[in-house]
Amino acid sequence: MIGWLLYLLLKLSQAEWVLRLPVTLLPFALATGIYFLLRRTDETKAVLAACAFLLLPANVWGVFITTDTPLIFFCFASAFAFWLGLTRRSAGWQALAGAFLGLAFLSKYFAVLLGLAYVAYAALSPRGERDWRALALVVLCSLPFAAVNLWWNTEHCWANLLFNLYNRHANAGWSWRTPLIYAATVLYVLSPVALWQLAKARRAVTAALREAETRFFAVAFAVPFGFFAVLSAVKPIGLHWLLSFVPFFFVAAGRLLSGEQLRRSVAYLGAFSALHVLAIVAGAMLPLETWKSTRFYDGIVYHVRMPEILRELEPYEDRFDFATDGYSMSAVASFHARRHVIVFGAASSHARHDDILTDFRRFDGRDILVLRKTPPEDADYRPYFRSIEYHTFTVSGAAFHVVLGRGFDFAAYREGVLKPVRERYYAVPWYLPQRRCYFCERYFGTATCPARD
């Protein structure tokens, strides 16, 4: 979904502010929705809850997170429509809630958690308030969107499912640290003041949950956050994973807390976000070299000084195809160079997206330049080229490494890199039907890939 959105925006402009405009406007749209959900009961509390949400630190620097924008928007739109469908007994709103849920699913699979929240709400409601027909309509109207994703996956190596359920979890395992980190993350993305107030008044909160609207938004918040709490025992939880369900907390808090209590959250979040603004402004004003002693300095330079880095590579652009050794590096370089920069080598699970875009067969015999932030290992390159040269240059005090490979040997690369990639990332679970896989079809002459036990 974010790919489709950026595709449309690129038709308007390639300016960075245009491409980040949706995520810039998103917090204001969600705050407006929170206000409209609460204003019928208490307009003052509606304003305070909306302001508290708007002042979250994640909404101050959230412009840096673009991929989750459609997921966050469509999750909120679905819950808004679902609630209107229940209160007005409107099949139209319920159908729209299903369509929005389907669009959220096409954004990220985390939308499933909202669907589970709908089921939990129906199950936890008093018998006379359970509207299973409404829930069935929501599911029915979301299925066409899920079908699009299912069809695409059967034709494309089950790439979405492999990435989300298998390939990105190689380092998962039990840890006592990750639940603590998750708890700190929850405090950061919500209001610790409101959480403390709700904890102190838990008896009153429990009683208030008998009211349908309060219960609905509390469940819409609690189910995803509870799922991530369990998952945190074996895997770090990304802060941005939580953002789709944060607005529901503020709707529930707007109904459960008093105006005075909400004012305290507004004051706390306003002060906390102001510190973030000061830190961002101060960091932007400091010379780039201030961060030279940090281990991530080369990454900062790479993102901030990419035009200068590309100028260093201009002498090679006519003879060499450009590559990097990582997906993020290639994505940034491609945007600034206005040409596709391939990912050379196995890289990570994220680099599998480049497998869709790049066909290494067409590079056979050609010259490839690989840009790196770390010194290259000779064994990673020499077997795949007729000759190799290594160069280093610096930009703003950060060293970057260039591998000049002449005469690319595709057959050797297929055996040394692509075959292990197939075994590591393209082993499709046995229970999934395969139709076509671009990777195995392209490089190994088979329509499908090996099955995973």
Number of C-alpha atoms within 10 A of each C-alpha: 17 16 10 10 14 18 12 12 17 14 8 11 11 14 10 10 11 14 19 17 13 19 22 21 13 19 25 16 16 19 23 16 18 26 24 16 20 22 14 9 11 14 15 15 24 27 20 23 30 27 24 25 27 24 24 24 21 21 21 17 14 17 18 12 14 16 17 18 25 23 27 27 21 23 29 27 19 27 25 22 23 29 21 18 20 19 12 12 14 15 17 15 22 29 24 21 31 29 24 28 32 30 23 31 26 21 23 20 14 18 25 16 20 24 25 15 22 23 17 15 22 19 14 15 17 11 9 6 12 16 15 12 11 22 21 15 17 27 20 14 19 23 16 15 18 18 13 12 17 15 12 15 20 17 16 18 27 24 20 18 16 18 17 13 9 16 20 14 13 9 10 13 12 13 13 10 13 19 21 15 16 23 13 12 16 18 13 16 18 23 24 16 18 24 16 11 19 18 12 11 13 12 10 13 19 13 9 15 19 14 12 17 19 20 20 26 26 22 26 28 24 17 20 23 19 12 11 20 19 12 17 24 19 18 21 19 19 13 14 15 17 19 19 23 24 22 26 24 21 30 28 23 24 30 25 22 20 14 18 11 18 28 18 16 25 24 14 19 24 18 14 15 19 15 13 16 15 11 12 13 11 11 13 10 9 10 10 16 13 10 15 16 8 10 9 11 18 21 13 16 22 22 14 12 14 18 14 13 20 14 12 13 16 9 10 15 13 7 12 17 19 24 24 24 21 21 22 13 20 22 18 15 25 16 14 14 15 10 11 18 24 28 26 25 19 20 15 14 19 14 20 21 14 18 15 13 11 17 14 19 15 9 15 15 14 17 21 25 25 24 28 18 18 12 15 16 9 12 8 14 21 17 15 23 21 15 14 18 13 14 11 13 13 12 15 15 13 16 17 19 17 21 23 22 23 20 17 23 21 21 14 13 21 18 12 16 17 22 16 13 20 19 14 14 19 25 20 24 17 11 9 12 14 19 15 19 22 19 24 19 14 13 17 15 11 14 16 23 23 14 15 13 8
